[in-house]
Amino acid sequence: MITVYSAPWCGHCQRLKGQLSRADIPYTEIDVDQTPGAVELISELNGGSWLIPTVVFPDGGALVNPSVQEVQARLGC
């Protein structure tokens, strides 16, 4: 299962989560505003930038603000 780091105020995050739901791709959501250490984690994954949405895959790889097609391709759907 993928993990989506997002925030309620982020329009790109809302778009991606809606697309993932419509595509029946399960995900765990982490609210970066409410989760201690989340910003630091995605900053590390993104070379120092805490951009959201950040999607983390089971293999530990990550994509920043991907399309649902990019997520599907990475998952092999």
PyMOL Python script that loads the backbone (N, CA, C, O; Angstrom):
from pymol import cmd

cmd.read_pdbstr("""\
ATOM      1  N   MET A   1       0.852  -1.183   0.000  1.00  0.00           N
ATOM      2  CA  MET A   1       0.000   0.000   0.000  1.00  0.00           C
ATOM      3  C   MET A   1       0.894   1.242   0.000  1.00  0.00           C
ATOM      4  O   MET A   1       1.956   1.266   0.623  1.00  0.00           O
ATOM      5  N   ILE A   2       0.444   2.248  -0.702  1.00  0.00           N
ATOM      6  CA  ILE A   2       1.183   3.507  -0.756  1.00  0.00           C
ATOM      7  C   ILE A   2       0.768   4.404   0.410  1.00  0.00           C
ATOM      8  O   ILE A   2      -0.289   4.224   1.015  1.00  0.00           O
ATOM      9  N   THR A   3       1.623   5.364   0.704  1.00  0.00           N
ATOM     10  CA  THR A   3       1.332   6.368   1.722  1.00  0.00           C
ATOM     11  C   THR A   3       1.350   7.728   1.053  1.00  0.00           C
ATOM     12  O   THR A   3       2.295   8.066   0.340  1.00  0.00           O
ATOM     13  N   VAL A   4       0.308   8.504   1.284  1.00  0.00           N
ATOM     14  CA  VAL A   4       0.197   9.848   0.719  1.00  0.00           C
ATOM     15  C   VAL A   4       0.364  10.854   1.851  1.00  0.00           C
ATOM     16  O   VAL A   4      -0.449  10.909   2.773  1.00  0.00           O
ATOM     17  N   TYR A   5       1.415  11.640   1.769  1.00  0.00           N
ATOM     18  CA  TYR A   5       1.639  12.740   2.709  1.00  0.00           C
ATOM     19  C   TYR A   5       0.948  13.966   2.134  1.00  0.00           C
ATOM     20  O   TYR A   5       1.240  14.396   1.019  1.00  0.00           O
ATOM     21  N   SER A   6       0.027  14.520   2.912  1.00  0.00           N
ATOM     22  CA  SER A   6      -0.788  15.618   2.390  1.00  0.00           C
ATOM     23  C   SER A   6      -1.231  16.528   3.522  1.00  0.00           C
ATOM     24  O   SER A   6      -0.848  16.347   4.678  1.00  0.00           O
ATOM     25  N   ALA A   7      -2.045  17.508   3.164  1.00  0.00           N
ATOM     26  CA  ALA A   7      -2.642  18.424   4.138  1.00  0.00           C
ATOM     27  C   ALA A   7      -4.030  18.806   3.641  1.00  0.00           C
ATOM     28  O   ALA A   7      -4.259  18.849   2.432  1.00  0.00           O
ATOM     29  N   PRO A   8      -4.956  19.083   4.550  1.00  0.00           N
ATOM     30  CA  PRO A   8      -6.322  19.414   4.151  1.00  0.00           C
ATOM     31  C   PRO A   8      -6.422  20.660   3.273  1.00  0.00           C
ATOM     32  O   PRO A   8      -7.347  20.775   2.469  1.00  0.00           O
ATOM     33  N   TRP A   9      -5.484  21.588   3.417  1.00  0.00           N
ATOM     34  CA  TRP A   9      -5.526  22.850   2.670  1.00  0.00           C
ATOM     35  C   TRP A   9      -4.891  22.739   1.282  1.00  0.00           C
ATOM     36  O   TRP A   9      -4.903  23.710   0.524  1.00  0.00           O
ATOM     37  N   CYS A  10      -4.344  21.588   0.942  1.00  0.00           N
ATOM     38  CA  CYS A  10      -3.601  21.407  -0.305  1.00  0.00           C
ATOM     39  C   CYS A  10      -4.517  20.903  -1.421  1.00  0.00           C
ATOM     40  O   CYS A  10      -4.980  19.764  -1.382  1.00  0.00           O
ATOM     41  N   GLY A  11      -4.770  21.742  -2.399  1.00  0.00           N
ATOM     42  CA  GLY A  11      -5.626  21.374  -3.519  1.00  0.00           C
ATOM     43  C   GLY A  11      -5.083  20.219  -4.346  1.00  0.00           C
ATOM     44  O   GLY A  11      -5.844  19.351  -4.773  1.00  0.00           O
ATOM     45  N   HIS A  12      -3.774  20.202  -4.577  1.00  0.00           N
ATOM     46  CA  HIS A  12      -3.159  19.105  -5.332  1.00  0.00           C
ATOM     47  C   HIS A  12      -3.332  17.782  -4.582  1.00  0.00           C
ATOM     48  O   HIS A  12      -3.518  16.733  -5.198  1.00  0.00           O
ATOM     49  N   CYS A  13      -3.272  17.840  -3.272  1.00  0.00           N
ATOM     50  CA  CYS A  13      -3.454  16.639  -2.450  1.00  0.00           C
ATOM     51  C   CYS A  13      -4.878  16.110  -2.582  1.00  0.00           C
ATOM     52  O   CYS A  13      -5.088  14.909  -2.749  1.00  0.00           O
ATOM     53  N   GLN A  14      -5.852  17.011  -2.505  1.00  0.00           N
ATOM     54  CA  GLN A  14      -7.253  16.600  -2.619  1.00  0.00           C
ATOM     55  C   GLN A  14      -7.520  15.976  -3.988  1.00  0.00           C
ATOM     56  O   GLN A  14      -8.228  14.975  -4.093  1.00  0.00           O
ATOM     57  N   ARG A  15      -6.953  16.572  -5.029  1.00  0.00           N
ATOM     58  CA  ARG A  15      -7.128  16.041  -6.388  1.00  0.00           C
ATOM     59  C   ARG A  15      -6.578  14.630  -6.481  1.00  0.00           C
ATOM     60  O   ARG A  15      -7.262  13.725  -6.958  1.00  0.00           O
ATOM     61  N   LEU A  16      -5.343  14.438  -6.028  1.00  0.00           N
ATOM     62  CA  LEU A  16      -4.713  13.127  -6.128  1.00  0.00           C
ATOM     63  C   LEU A  16      -5.467  12.077  -5.322  1.00  0.00           C
ATOM     64  O   LEU A  16      -5.691  10.969  -5.808  1.00  0.00           O
ATOM     65  N   LYS A  17      -5.859  12.411  -4.097  1.00  0.00           N
ATOM     66  CA  LYS A  17      -6.570  11.437  -3.273  1.00  0.00           C
ATOM     67  C   LYS A  17      -7.899  11.043  -3.912  1.00  0.00           C
ATOM     68  O   LYS A  17      -8.293   9.878  -3.848  1.00  0.00           O
ATOM     69  N   GLY A  18      -8.583  11.990  -4.520  1.00  0.00           N
ATOM     70  CA  GLY A  18      -9.821  11.676  -5.226  1.00  0.00           C
ATOM     71  C   GLY A  18      -9.575  10.756  -6.414  1.00  0.00           C
ATOM     72  O   GLY A  18     -10.341   9.821  -6.647  1.00  0.00           O
ATOM     73  N   GLN A  19      -8.519  11.016  -7.160  1.00  0.00           N
ATOM     74  CA  GLN A  19      -8.183  10.168  -8.302  1.00  0.00           C
ATOM     75  C   GLN A  19      -7.790   8.766  -7.855  1.00  0.00           C
ATOM     76  O   GLN A  19      -8.187   7.782  -8.478  1.00  0.00           O
ATOM     77  N   LEU A  20      -7.021   8.671  -6.788  1.00  0.00           N
ATOM     78  CA  LEU A  20      -6.639   7.357  -6.269  1.00  0.00           C
ATOM     79  C   LEU A  20      -7.870   6.567  -5.834  1.00  0.00           C
ATOM     80  O   LEU A  20      -7.971   5.371  -6.110  1.00  0.00           O
ATOM     81  N   SER A  21      -8.797   7.226  -5.160  1.00  0.00           N
ATOM     82  CA  SER A  21     -10.026   6.554  -4.719  1.00  0.00           C
ATOM     83  C   SER A  21     -10.843   6.076  -5.907  1.00  0.00           C
ATOM     84  O   SER A  21     -11.338   4.948  -5.907  1.00  0.00           O
ATOM     85  N   ARG A  22     -10.989   6.927  -6.926  1.00  0.00           N
ATOM     86  CA  ARG A  22     -11.751   6.533  -8.110  1.00  0.00           C
ATOM     87  C   ARG A  22     -11.077   5.389  -8.866  1.00  0.00           C
ATOM     88  O   ARG A  22     -11.757   4.596  -9.517  1.00  0.00           O
ATOM     89  N   ALA A  23      -9.770   5.297  -8.788  1.00  0.00           N
ATOM     90  CA  ALA A  23      -9.022   4.234  -9.462  1.00  0.00           C
ATOM     91  C   ALA A  23      -8.886   2.989  -8.579  1.00  0.00           C
ATOM     92  O   ALA A  23      -8.207   2.034  -8.956  1.00  0.00           O
ATOM     93  N   ASP A  24      -9.529   2.996  -7.410  1.00  0.00           N
ATOM     94  CA  ASP A  24      -9.468   1.869  -6.462  1.00  0.00           C
ATOM     95  C   ASP A  24      -8.041   1.516  -6.056  1.00  0.00           C
ATOM     96  O   ASP A  24      -7.694   0.342  -5.932  1.00  0.00           O
ATOM     97  N   ILE A  25      -7.221   2.542  -5.850  1.00  0.00           N
ATOM     98  CA  ILE A  25      -5.865   2.342  -5.354  1.00  0.00           C
ATOM     99  C   ILE A  25      -5.877   2.687  -3.867  1.00  0.00           C
ATOM    100  O   ILE A  25      -6.042   3.849  -3.496  1.00  0.00           O
ATOM    101  N   PRO A  26      -5.702   1.679  -3.023  1.00  0.00           N
ATOM    102  CA  PRO A  26      -5.726   1.952  -1.576  1.00  0.00           C
ATOM    103  C   PRO A  26      -4.494   2.733  -1.142  1.00  0.00           C
ATOM    104  O   PRO A  26      -3.408   2.570  -1.697  1.00  0.00           O
ATOM    105  N   TYR A  27      -4.681   3.572  -0.156  1.00  0.00           N
ATOM    106  CA  TYR A  27      -3.564   4.360   0.360  1.00  0.00           C
ATOM    107  C   TYR A  27      -3.799   4.701   1.820  1.00  0.00           C
ATOM    108  O   TYR A  27      -4.928   4.719   2.310  1.00  0.00           O
ATOM    109  N   THR A  28      -2.710   4.967   2.485  1.00  0.00           N
ATOM    110  CA  THR A  28      -2.740   5.494   3.843  1.00  0.00           C
ATOM    111  C   THR A  28      -2.408   6.972   3.735  1.00  0.00           C
ATOM    112  O   THR A  28      -1.477   7.356   3.027  1.00  0.00           O
ATOM    113  N   GLU A  29      -3.164   7.792   4.432  1.00  0.00           N
ATOM    114  CA  GLU A  29      -2.935   9.233   4.394  1.00  0.00           C
ATOM    115  C   GLU A  29      -2.253   9.703   5.666  1.00  0.00           C
ATOM    116  O   GLU A  29      -2.652   9.334   6.771  1.00  0.00           O
ATOM    117  N   ILE A  30      -1.227  10.515   5.503  1.00  0.00           N
ATOM    118  CA  ILE A  30      -0.551  11.144   6.631  1.00  0.00           C
ATOM    119  C   ILE A  30      -0.712  12.652   6.479  1.00  0.00           C
ATOM    120  O   ILE A  30      -0.251  13.237   5.499  1.00  0.00           O
ATOM    121  N   ASP A  31      -1.366  13.275   7.451  1.00  0.00           N
ATOM    122  CA  ASP A  31      -1.543  14.728   7.466  1.00  0.00           C
ATOM    123  C   ASP A  31      -0.255  15.348   8.015  1.00  0.00           C
ATOM    124  O   ASP A  31       0.069  15.177   9.190  1.00  0.00           O
ATOM    125  N   VAL A  32       0.465  16.059   7.172  1.00  0.00           N
ATOM    126  CA  VAL A  32       1.758  16.619   7.587  1.00  0.00           C
ATOM    127  C   VAL A  32       1.609  17.678   8.677  1.00  0.00           C
ATOM    128  O   VAL A  32       2.558  17.945   9.414  1.00  0.00           O
ATOM    129  N   ASP A  33       0.427  18.281   8.783  1.00  0.00           N
ATOM    130  CA  ASP A  33       0.202  19.288   9.818  1.00  0.00           C
ATOM    131  C   ASP A  33      -0.034  18.661  11.190  1.00  0.00           C
ATOM    132  O   ASP A  33       0.176  19.309  12.215  1.00  0.00           O
ATOM    133  N   GLN A  34      -0.465  17.411  11.211  1.00  0.00           N
ATOM    134  CA  GLN A  34      -0.849  16.765  12.461  1.00  0.00           C
ATOM    135  C   GLN A  34       0.106  15.657  12.908  1.00  0.00           C
ATOM    136  O   GLN A  34      -0.037  15.124  14.008  1.00  0.00           O
ATOM    137  N   THR A  35       1.079  15.308  12.060  1.00  0.00           N
ATOM    138  CA  THR A  35       1.949  14.171  12.348  1.00  0.00           C
ATOM    139  C   THR A  35       3.382  14.634  12.614  1.00  0.00           C
ATOM    140  O   THR A  35       4.071  15.072  11.693  1.00  0.00           O
ATOM    141  N   PRO A  36       3.828  14.540  13.850  1.00  0.00           N
ATOM    142  CA  PRO A  36       5.206  14.937  14.164  1.00  0.00           C
ATOM    143  C   PRO A  36       6.212  14.140  13.327  1.00  0.00           C
ATOM    144  O   PRO A  36       6.104  12.920  13.202  1.00  0.00           O
ATOM    145  N   GLY A  37       7.178  14.843  12.764  1.00  0.00           N
ATOM    146  CA  GLY A  37       8.221  14.210  11.971  1.00  0.00           C
ATOM    147  C   GLY A  37       7.901  14.027  10.504  1.00  0.00           C
ATOM    148  O   GLY A  37       8.787  13.686   9.721  1.00  0.00           O
ATOM    149  N   ALA A  38       6.642  14.247  10.109  1.00  0.00           N
ATOM    150  CA  ALA A  38       6.251  14.025   8.713  1.00  0.00           C
ATOM    151  C   ALA A  38       6.951  14.990   7.771  1.00  0.00           C
ATOM    152  O   ALA A  38       7.433  14.577   6.716  1.00  0.00           O
ATOM    153  N   VAL A  39       7.017  16.245   8.124  1.00  0.00           N
ATOM    154  CA  VAL A  39       7.661  17.239   7.262  1.00  0.00           C
ATOM    155  C   VAL A  39       9.143  16.901   7.093  1.00  0.00           C
ATOM    156  O   VAL A  39       9.687  17.016   5.995  1.00  0.00           O
ATOM    157  N   GLU A  40       9.783  16.493   8.160  1.00  0.00           N
ATOM    158  CA  GLU A  40      11.197  16.132   8.087  1.00  0.00           C
ATOM    159  C   GLU A  40      11.409  14.915   7.191  1.00  0.00           C
ATOM    160  O   GLU A  40      12.368  14.866   6.420  1.00  0.00           O
ATOM    161  N   LEU A  41      10.517  13.938   7.292  1.00  0.00           N
ATOM    162  CA  LEU A  41      10.631  12.740   6.466  1.00  0.00           C
ATOM    163  C   LEU A  41      10.496  13.067   4.989  1.00  0.00           C
ATOM    164  O   LEU A  41      11.325  12.644   4.183  1.00  0.00           O
ATOM    165  N   ILE A  42       9.460  13.818   4.623  1.00  0.00           N
ATOM    166  CA  ILE A  42       9.296  14.106   3.196  1.00  0.00           C
ATOM    167  C   ILE A  42      10.370  15.067   2.704  1.00  0.00           C
ATOM    168  O   ILE A  42      10.732  15.035   1.527  1.00  0.00           O
ATOM    169  N   SER A  43      10.880  15.912   3.576  1.00  0.00           N
ATOM    170  CA  SER A  43      12.001  16.773   3.190  1.00  0.00           C
ATOM    171  C   SER A  43      13.217  15.926   2.831  1.00  0.00           C
ATOM    172  O   SER A  43      13.915  16.205   1.856  1.00  0.00           O
ATOM    173  N   GLU A  44      13.459  14.903   3.619  1.00  0.00           N
ATOM    174  CA  GLU A  44      14.579  14.002   3.340  1.00  0.00           C
ATOM    175  C   GLU A  44      14.368  13.268   2.016  1.00  0.00           C
ATOM    176  O   GLU A  44      15.300  13.134   1.223  1.00  0.00           O
ATOM    177  N   LEU A  45      13.156  12.798   1.781  1.00  0.00           N
ATOM    178  CA  LEU A  45      12.849  12.082   0.542  1.00  0.00           C
ATOM    179  C   LEU A  45      12.951  12.984  -0.690  1.00  0.00           C
ATOM    180  O   LEU A  45      13.286  12.522  -1.781  1.00  0.00           O
ATOM    181  N   ASN A  46      12.659  14.278  -0.505  1.00  0.00           N
ATOM    182  CA  ASN A  46      12.580  15.211  -1.629  1.00  0.00           C
ATOM    183  C   ASN A  46      13.784  16.140  -1.720  1.00  0.00           C
ATOM    184  O   ASN A  46      13.670  17.241  -2.259  1.00  0.00           O
ATOM    185  N   GLY A  47      14.911  15.725  -1.213  1.00  0.00           N
ATOM    186  CA  GLY A  47      16.123  16.524  -1.347  1.00  0.00           C
ATOM    187  C   GLY A  47      16.073  17.859  -0.639  1.00  0.00           C
ATOM    188  O   GLY A  47      16.679  18.829  -1.096  1.00  0.00           O
ATOM    189  N   GLY A  48      15.354  17.921   0.477  1.00  0.00           N
ATOM    190  CA  GLY A  48      15.314  19.139   1.270  1.00  0.00           C
ATOM    191  C   GLY A  48      14.034  19.948   1.136  1.00  0.00           C
ATOM    192  O   GLY A  48      13.810  20.876   1.914  1.00  0.00           O
ATOM    193  N   SER A  49      13.192  19.616   0.167  1.00  0.00           N
ATOM    194  CA  SER A  49      11.920  20.333  -0.016  1.00  0.00           C
ATOM    195  C   SER A  49      10.781  19.510   0.569  1.00  0.00           C
ATOM    196  O   SER A  49      10.716  18.299   0.357  1.00  0.00           O
ATOM    197  N   TRP A  50       9.905  20.144   1.286  1.00  0.00           N
ATOM    198  CA  TRP A  50       8.765  19.405   1.836  1.00  0.00           C
ATOM    199  C   TRP A  50       7.523  19.635   0.975  1.00  0.00           C
ATOM    200  O   TRP A  50       6.534  20.220   1.419  1.00  0.00           O
ATOM    201  N   LEU A  51       7.602  19.171  -0.236  1.00  0.00           N
ATOM    202  CA  LEU A  51       6.508  19.327  -1.189  1.00  0.00           C
ATOM    203  C   LEU A  51       5.450  18.248  -0.971  1.00  0.00           C
ATOM    204  O   LEU A  51       5.762  17.093  -0.684  1.00  0.00           O
ATOM    205  N   ILE A  52       4.192  18.658  -1.116  1.00  0.00           N
ATOM    206  CA  ILE A  52       3.088  17.706  -1.023  1.00  0.00           C
ATOM    207  C   ILE A  52       2.159  17.898  -2.213  1.00  0.00           C
ATOM    208  O   ILE A  52       2.081  18.997  -2.761  1.00  0.00           O
ATOM    209  N   PRO A  53       1.458  16.856  -2.616  1.00  0.00           N
ATOM    210  CA  PRO A  53       1.490  15.523  -2.040  1.00  0.00           C
ATOM    211  C   PRO A  53       2.777  14.783  -2.389  1.00  0.00           C
ATOM    212  O   PRO A  53       3.282  14.879  -3.507  1.00  0.00           O
ATOM    213  N   THR A  54       3.286  14.057  -1.427  1.00  0.00           N
ATOM    214  CA  THR A  54       4.386  13.133  -1.647  1.00  0.00           C
ATOM    215  C   THR A  54       3.826  11.736  -1.443  1.00  0.00           C
ATOM    216  O   THR A  54       3.224  11.439  -0.411  1.00  0.00           O
ATOM    217  N   VAL A  55       4.032  10.885  -2.437  1.00  0.00           N
ATOM    218  CA  VAL A  55       3.571   9.502  -2.375  1.00  0.00           C
ATOM    219  C   VAL A  55       4.790   8.617  -2.136  1.00  0.00           C
ATOM    220  O   VAL A  55       5.767   8.672  -2.883  1.00  0.00           O
ATOM    221  N   VAL A  56       4.718   7.805  -1.091  1.00  0.00           N
ATOM    222  CA  VAL A  56       5.797   6.877  -0.770  1.00  0.00           C
ATOM    223  C   VAL A  56       5.301   5.465  -1.079  1.00  0.00           C
ATOM    224  O   VAL A  56       4.218   5.061  -0.655  1.00  0.00           O
ATOM    225  N   PHE A  57       6.113   4.734  -1.821  1.00  0.00           N
ATOM    226  CA  PHE A  57       5.768   3.389  -2.267  1.00  0.00           C
ATOM    227  C   PHE A  57       6.342   2.343  -1.317  1.00  0.00           C
ATOM    228  O   PHE A  57       7.251   2.643  -0.543  1.00  0.00           O
ATOM    229  N   PRO A  58       5.819   1.116  -1.369  1.00  0.00           N
ATOM    230  CA  PRO A  58       6.298   0.066  -0.464  1.00  0.00           C
ATOM    231  C   PRO A  58       7.812  -0.174  -0.527  1.00  0.00           C
ATOM    232  O   PRO A  58       8.408  -0.610   0.458  1.00  0.00           O
ATOM    233  N   ASP A  59       8.428   0.104  -1.664  1.00  0.00           N
ATOM    234  CA  ASP A  59       9.875  -0.106  -1.784  1.00  0.00           C
ATOM    235  C   ASP A  59      10.689   1.055  -1.227  1.00  0.00           C
ATOM    236  O   ASP A  59      11.919   1.028  -1.266  1.00  0.00           O
ATOM    237  N   GLY A  60      10.001   2.087  -0.702  1.00  0.00           N
ATOM    238  CA  GLY A  60      10.676   3.236  -0.119  1.00  0.00           C
ATOM    239  C   GLY A  60      10.880   4.388  -1.077  1.00  0.00           C
ATOM    240  O   GLY A  60      11.275   5.476  -0.657  1.00  0.00           O
ATOM    241  N   GLY A  61      10.617   4.174  -2.366  1.00  0.00           N
ATOM    242  CA  GLY A  61      10.715   5.245  -3.347  1.00  0.00           C
ATOM    243  C   GLY A  61       9.571   6.226  -3.184  1.00  0.00           C
ATOM    244  O   GLY A  61       8.557   5.911  -2.560  1.00  0.00           O
ATOM    245  N   ALA A  62       9.732   7.413  -3.746  1.00  0.00           N
ATOM    246  CA  ALA A  62       8.710   8.446  -3.588  1.00  0.00           C
ATOM    247  C   ALA A  62       8.553   9.255  -4.878  1.00  0.00           C
ATOM    248  O   ALA A  62       9.484   9.382  -5.673  1.00  0.00           O
ATOM    249  N   LEU A  63       7.353   9.794  -5.057  1.00  0.00           N
ATOM    250  CA  LEU A  63       7.062  10.731  -6.142  1.00  0.00           C
ATOM    251  C   LEU A  63       6.377  11.945  -5.537  1.00  0.00           C
ATOM    252  O   LEU A  63       5.576  11.823  -4.610  1.00  0.00           O
ATOM    253  N   VAL A  64       6.698  13.112  -6.067  1.00  0.00           N
ATOM    254  CA  VAL A  64       6.082  14.355  -5.606  1.00  0.00           C
ATOM    255  C   VAL A  64       5.027  14.785  -6.608  1.00  0.00           C
ATOM    256  O   VAL A  64       5.293  14.889  -7.806  1.00  0.00           O
ATOM    257  N   ASN A  65       3.819  15.035  -6.102  1.00  0.00           N
ATOM    258  CA  ASN A  65       2.695  15.509  -6.902  1.00  0.00           C
ATOM    259  C   ASN A  65       2.528  14.706  -8.189  1.00  0.00           C
ATOM    260  O   ASN A  65       2.450  15.283  -9.273  1.00  0.00           O
ATOM    261  N   PRO A  66       2.473  13.370  -8.076  1.00  0.00           N
ATOM    262  CA  PRO A  66       2.339  12.564  -9.294  1.00  0.00           C
ATOM    263  C   PRO A  66       0.905  12.560  -9.801  1.00  0.00           C
ATOM    264  O   PRO A  66      -0.032  12.886  -9.072  1.00  0.00           O
ATOM    265  N   SER A  67       0.756  12.187 -11.051  1.00  0.00           N
ATOM    266  CA  SER A  67      -0.581  11.930 -11.585  1.00  0.00           C
ATOM    267  C   SER A  67      -0.978  10.518 -11.156  1.00  0.00           C
ATOM    268  O   SER A  67      -0.127   9.724 -10.756  1.00  0.00           O
ATOM    269  N   VAL A  68      -2.258  10.210 -11.239  1.00  0.00           N
ATOM    270  CA  VAL A  68      -2.696   8.864 -10.903  1.00  0.00           C
ATOM    271  C   VAL A  68      -2.086   7.858 -11.879  1.00  0.00           C
ATOM    272  O   VAL A  68      -1.829   6.713 -11.508  1.00  0.00           O
ATOM    273  N   GLN A  69      -1.856   8.276 -13.117  1.00  0.00           N
ATOM    274  CA  GLN A  69      -1.227   7.391 -14.092  1.00  0.00           C
ATOM    275  C   GLN A  69       0.206   7.060 -13.694  1.00  0.00           C
ATOM    276  O   GLN A  69       0.646   5.924 -13.871  1.00  0.00           O
ATOM    277  N   GLU A  70       0.941   8.033 -13.159  1.00  0.00           N
ATOM    278  CA  GLU A  70       2.300   7.768 -12.683  1.00  0.00           C
ATOM    279  C   GLU A  70       2.301   6.796 -11.508  1.00  0.00           C
ATOM    280  O   GLU A  70       3.173   5.933 -11.409  1.00  0.00           O
ATOM    281  N   VAL A  71       1.322   6.940 -10.620  1.00  0.00           N
ATOM    282  CA  VAL A  71       1.208   6.021  -9.481  1.00  0.00           C
ATOM    283  C   VAL A  71       0.887   4.626  -9.984  1.00  0.00           C
ATOM    284  O   VAL A  71       1.500   3.652  -9.548  1.00  0.00           O
ATOM    285  N   GLN A  72      -0.067   4.523 -10.897  1.00  0.00           N
ATOM    286  CA  GLN A  72      -0.433   3.220 -11.449  1.00  0.00           C
ATOM    287  C   GLN A  72       0.769   2.566 -12.136  1.00  0.00           C
ATOM    288  O   GLN A  72       0.999   1.369 -11.960  1.00  0.00           O
ATOM    289  N   ALA A  73       1.522   3.319 -12.899  1.00  0.00           N
ATOM    290  CA  ALA A  73       2.684   2.778 -13.591  1.00  0.00           C
ATOM    291  C   ALA A  73       3.712   2.272 -12.584  1.00  0.00           C
ATOM    292  O   ALA A  73       4.285   1.198 -12.762  1.00  0.00           O
ATOM    293  N   ARG A  74       3.939   3.034 -11.547  1.00  0.00           N
ATOM    294  CA  ARG A  74       4.924   2.654 -10.537  1.00  0.00           C
ATOM    295  C   ARG A  74       4.485   1.392  -9.786  1.00  0.00           C
ATOM    296  O   ARG A  74       5.314   0.577  -9.382  1.00  0.00           O
ATOM    297  N   LEU A  75       3.160   1.246  -9.605  1.00  0.00           N
ATOM    298  CA  LEU A  75       2.618   0.074  -8.912  1.00  0.00           C
ATOM    299  C   LEU A  75       2.457  -1.114  -9.845  1.00  0.00           C
ATOM    300  O   LEU A  75       2.243  -2.237  -9.387  1.00  0.00           O
ATOM    301  N   GLY A  76       2.559  -0.879 -11.160  1.00  0.00           N
ATOM    302  CA  GLY A  76       2.361  -1.954 -12.122  1.00  0.00           C
ATOM    303  C   GLY A  76       0.904  -2.302 -12.335  1.00  0.00           C
ATOM    304  O   GLY A  76       0.573  -3.445 -12.650  1.00  0.00           O
ATOM    305  N   CYS A  77       0.026  -1.313 -12.164  1.00  0.00           N
ATOM    306  CA  CYS A  77      -1.427  -1.538 -12.343  1.00  0.00           C
ATOM    307  C   CYS A  77      -1.801  -1.526 -13.809  1.00  0.00           C
ATOM    308  O   CYS A  77      -2.971  -1.697 -14.149  1.00  0.00           O
TER     309      CYS A  77
END
""", "prot")
cmd.dss("prot")
cmd.show_as("cartoon", "prot")
cmd.util.cbc("prot")
cmd.orient("prot")
